């Protein structure tokens, strides 16, 4: 609390007032997400004078394309548990899941079908599964299968 600081992303500044929070901001994604677990933060968007104050269990999502802001109440663990090797996917596209898994496991994953990229999955991985264990579980319903070739994981439609 005595050492305030600011985290700057491409389109926003997050003023931190002593807290636990998560910021998800990647150039290849259209949204920036700020999720607050404890304490408080204030968000200032580029070219806007207003400050958005957040309280615990809130998330602010900024869409970089249409410049719209959404503030909502969330289950914080679903957005911060990745730090402990836990993953919660709620109707998430395979494309979004793969982006997160690539970042967290430092692996290159290729989805070999445009249709599969938009296929949604829901699931929890809370026991510290490794990447291959997670893919094995995701392929149980036979919508996908995966192959590892030359340190690249290929995800394909099940045939």
C-alpha positions in Angstrom: 0.0 0.0 0.0 2.9 2.4 0.7 4.5 1.8 -2.7 2.0 2.6 -5.4 3.0 1.7 -9.0 1.5 1.7 -12.5 1.5 -1.1 -15.0 1.3 0.2 -18.6 0.0 -1.8 -21.5 -0.4 -0.8 -25.1 -3.7 0.9 -24.5 -4.1 1.4 -20.7 -2.4 2.2 -17.5 -3.4 0.3 -14.3 -2.7 2.2 -11.1 -2.1 -0.3 -8.3 -3.0 0.5 -4.7 -1.7 -2.6 -2.9 -3.4 -5.6 -4.2 -3.5 -9.0 -6.0 -4.5 -8.7 -9.7 -3.9 -10.2 -13.1 -3.5 -8.3 -16.4 -3.8 -10.2 -19.7 -2.5 -8.0 -22.6 -1.0 -9.5 -25.7 -0.6 -7.8 -29.1 -2.1 -10.7 -31.0 -5.4 -10.6 -29.0 -8.2 -8.1 -29.4 -9.0 -7.8 -25.6 -7.1 -6.6 -22.6 -8.3 -8.0 -19.3 -7.7 -6.8 -15.8 -8.9 -9.1 -13.0 -8.8 -8.0 -9.4 -8.5 -10.5 -6.6 -7.8 -8.3 -3.6 -7.3 -4.6 -2.9 -8.1 -2.0 -5.5 -6.8 -0.6 -8.8 -7.7 2.3 -11.0 -7.6 2.0 -14.8 -6.9 4.9 -17.2 -7.4 4.2 -20.9 -5.3 6.1 -23.5 -6.9 9.3 -24.6 -9.6 9.2 -21.9 -9.6 11.2 -18.7 -11.9 8.9 -16.6 -10.5 6.4 -14.1 -12.2 3.1 -13.8 -12.1 2.0 -10.1 -12.2 -1.7 -9.5 -13.1 -3.7 -6.4 -12.3 -7.4 -5.7 -13.9 -10.0 -7.9 -14.3 -7.5 -10.8 -12.8 -7.7 -14.3 -12.5 -5.0 -16.8 -12.3 -6.0 -20.5 -11.2 -3.5 -23.1 -11.8 -4.4 -26.7 -8.9 -2.8 -28.7 -10.9 -3.0 -32.0 -14.1 -1.2 -31.1 -12.5 0.6 -28.0 -15.4 -0.5 -25.7 -15.1 -1.3 -22.1 -17.0 -3.9 -20.1 -16.9 -4.3 -16.3 -18.2 -7.5 -14.8 -18.1 -9.7 -11.7 -16.1 -12.9 -12.2 -14.8 -16.0 -10.4 -11.2 -14.8 -9.9 -9.6 -18.2 -9.8 -10.7 -18.8 -13.4 -8.4 -15.9 -14.5 -5.5 -16.2 -12.1 -5.1 -20.0 -11.4 -2.8 -20.5 -14.3 0.0 -19.2 -12.0 -0.5 -22.4 -10.0 -0.7 -24.7 -13.0 -4.6 -24.7 -12.9 -6.7 -24.0 -15.9 -10.4 -23.2 -16.2 -11.9 -23.1 -19.7 -15.6 -22.0 -20.1 -16.9 -22.4 -23.6 -13.5 -21.2 -24.8 -12.5 -21.6 -28.5 -9.7 -24.0 -29.2 -7.8 -21.2 -30.7 -7.9 -19.2 -27.4 -7.0 -22.3 -25.4 -4.0 -23.0 -27.6 -2.7 -19.5 -27.2 -2.7 -19.8 -23.5 -1.2 -23.3 -23.5 1.6 -22.2 -25.9 2.5 -19.3 -23.6 2.4 -21.3 -20.4 4.1 -24.4 -21.7 6.5 -22.8 -24.2 5.4 -25.2 -27.0 4.3 -24.5 -30.6 0.8 -25.8 -31.3 -0.7 -25.8 -34.7 -4.5 -26.3 -35.3 -4.8 -27.9 -38.7 -8.4 -26.9 -39.3 -10.2 -23.5 -39.4 -13.3 -25.2 -38.1 -11.4 -26.6 -35.1 -10.1 -23.1 -34.2 -13.7 -22.0 -33.5 -14.7 -25.3 -31.7 -15.5 -24.5 -28.0 -14.4 -26.5 -25.0 -15.3 -26.4 -21.3 -13.1 -28.0 -18.7 -11.0 -27.7 -15.6 -7.4 -28.8 -15.1 -6.7 -28.4 -11.5 -4.2 -31.2 -10.6 -1.2 -29.7 -12.3 -1.5 -31.8 -15.5 1.2 -31.4 -18.1 0.4 -30.4 -21.6 0.1 -33.9 -23.1 -2.3 -35.0 -20.3 -4.5 -31.9 -21.0 -4.6 -32.7 -24.7 -5.4 -36.3 -24.0 -8.4 -35.3 -21.9 -9.5 -32.8 -24.5 -9.5 -35.5 -27.2 -11.6 -38.0 -25.2 -14.8 -36.9 -26.9 -13.2 -37.5 -30.3 -13.6 -34.1 -31.7 -9.9 -33.7 -31.9 -6.7 -35.7 -31.9 -3.2 -34.5 -31.6 0.3 -35.6 -32.8 3.7 -34.5 -31.8 6.1 -34.1 -34.7 9.5 -32.4 -34.4 8.6 -30.7 -31.1 5.4 -29.2 -32.7 2.0 -30.3 -31.6 -0.6 -30.7 -34.4 -4.2 -30.7 -33.5 -6.5 -32.2 -36.1 -10.1 -33.1 -36.6 -10.9 -36.6 -35.4 -11.5 -39.0 -38.3 
